[in-house]
Amino acid sequence: MSDFREQALHYHSHPVPGKISIELTKPAETAHDLALAYSPGVAEPVREIAADPVNAYKYTGKGNLVAVITNGTAILGLGNLGPLASKPVMEGKALLFKRFAGIDSIDIEVKHRTTEDFINTVANIADTFGGINLEDIKAPECFEIEKALIERCSIPVFHDDQHGTAIVTAAGMINALEVQGKDIEDAVIVCLGAGAAAIACMELLIKCGALREHIYMLDRKGVIHTRRDDLNEYKQLFANNTDKRTLQDVIEDADVFVGVSGPNLLSADDLKLMAAKPVVFACSNPDPEIDPALAHGARSDLIMATGRSDYPNQVNNVLCFPFIFRGALDVRASEINDEMKIAAVEAIRSIAKEPVPPEVLKAAGVDKLAFGAEYIIPKPMDPRLLPRIAKAVALAAIASGVAQIELPANYME
């Protein structure tokens, strides 16, 4: 682990500090180039944009620029370490946008005193960008922040910790249930964790067919139920009318376990209480709620996913957020709505059911992959993700009325 730590620090510091830089898209070699790039030539697009703000998409990089914005209150699994400490994560997000979807991205870390200060800061700079990716903001403030910014901004605002996690989870979950011969409408689901990711995951699963009354959510105090008087408005949505109070109470005969909580909170004995052919998504990082070897030792009929790349079925947000923004930007969507999220779920699901290209097998370091218990979700390096998800999202934006332009006939072909 110390070797990996040194590798990570060296990666981030050499040959230059950080992971992103700015490149020029126009020549700047001659006096004439500079006259066009700045004064006096720059005055012409300024006048065009002043006459019609839509021209910013024609004459600037706005349409392919996403801001990755945080306040550093929920950095990975490290907690509230402040905005500056989050900068390597935000740069990493910018790297992923560029690597996987060709989207230019810049990280912005915001210091603030109140939630309103943060909202105002982001809203006041939003016109610079084609979209905003919120990241690593703790619950419940993240819900208020995203809601307010969606209302105030005319560009897509997307909290990836909520919706990116939810989209990939839903895609993998529905496929896993299909492999196990179960329908999402019938599944009893236990969700350990009640933060932003947990709530978003459960809400999207409901939109995909799960029944709210079949969901048992737990926080640090146990089962969220209707007789508790300490629930915020977001947890109240999952207050189940039940006498069950503990994880052991609700895990018995459950079909699904979703962990977005902490390491080693699900025991082998707990797992043995689940229904036949269970599905376990233990997504705490870097250590899951139950070690996969322990889980498979306890249940041979299990399908399991984690957040880690060194086990099968990694629930990884990079499977969706670059491609969702690609599709949204390309039709100038004003928001990323439920229809677009569900379109992404279906696109991701469908790719996992198709033959895997040789280059993906090589990149994954395996000889074969086929839809089943150890392959319910595509690998992040799959080249089909970009065209399929981007197009599905763009078409959903058009169909739902939030797109401002149409797609070209040969889009992503």
HELIX and SHEET records of a PDB file:
HELIX    1   1 SER A    2  SER A   13  1                                  12    
HELIX    2   2 ALA A   31  ALA A   37  1                                   7    
HELIX    3   3 ALA A   43  ALA A   51  1                                   9    
HELIX    4   4 PRO A   53  ASN A   55  5                                   3    
HELIX    5   5 ALA A   56  TYR A   59  1                                   4    
HELIX    6   6 LYS A   62  ASN A   64  5                                   3    
HELIX    7   7 LEU A   84  SER A   86  5                                   3    
HELIX    8   8 LYS A   87  ALA A  101  1                                  15    
HELIX    9   9 THR A  115  ILE A  125  1                                  11    
HELIX   10  10 ALA A  126  THR A  128  5                                   3    
HELIX   11  11 GLU A  141  ARG A  152  1                                  12    
HELIX   12  12 ASP A  160  VAL A  179  1                                  20    
HELIX   13  13 ALA A  196  LYS A  207  1                                  12    
HELIX   14  14 ARG A  212  HIS A  214  5                                   3    
HELIX   15  15 GLU A  233  GLN A  236  1                                   4    
HELIX   16  16 LEU A  247  ILE A  251  1                                   5    
HELIX   17  17 ALA A  268  LYS A  272  1                                   5    
HELIX   18  18 PRO A  292  ALA A  298  1                                   7    
HELIX   19  19 ASN A  317  LEU A  319  5                                   3    
HELIX   20  20 PHE A  321  ASP A  330  1                                  10    
HELIX   21  21 ASP A  338  ALA A  352  1                                  15    
HELIX   22  22 PRO A  358  ALA A  364  1                                   7    
HELIX   23  23 LEU A  385  ALA A  399  1                                  15    
SHEET    1   A 4 ASP A 104  GLU A 109  0                                        
SHEET    2   A 4 LEU A  65  THR A  70  1                                        
SHEET    3   A 4 GLY A 131  LEU A 134  1                                        
SHEET    4   A 4 VAL A 157  HIS A 159  1                                        
SHEET    1   B 6 GLY A 222  VAL A 223  0                                        
SHEET    2   B 6 ILE A 215  ASP A 219 -1                                        
SHEET    3   B 6 ILE A 189  LEU A 192  1                                        
SHEET    4   B 6 VAL A 256  GLY A 259  1                                        
SHEET    5   B 6 VAL A 279  ALA A 282  1                                        
SHEET    6   B 6 ILE A 303  THR A 306  1                                        
END                                                                             
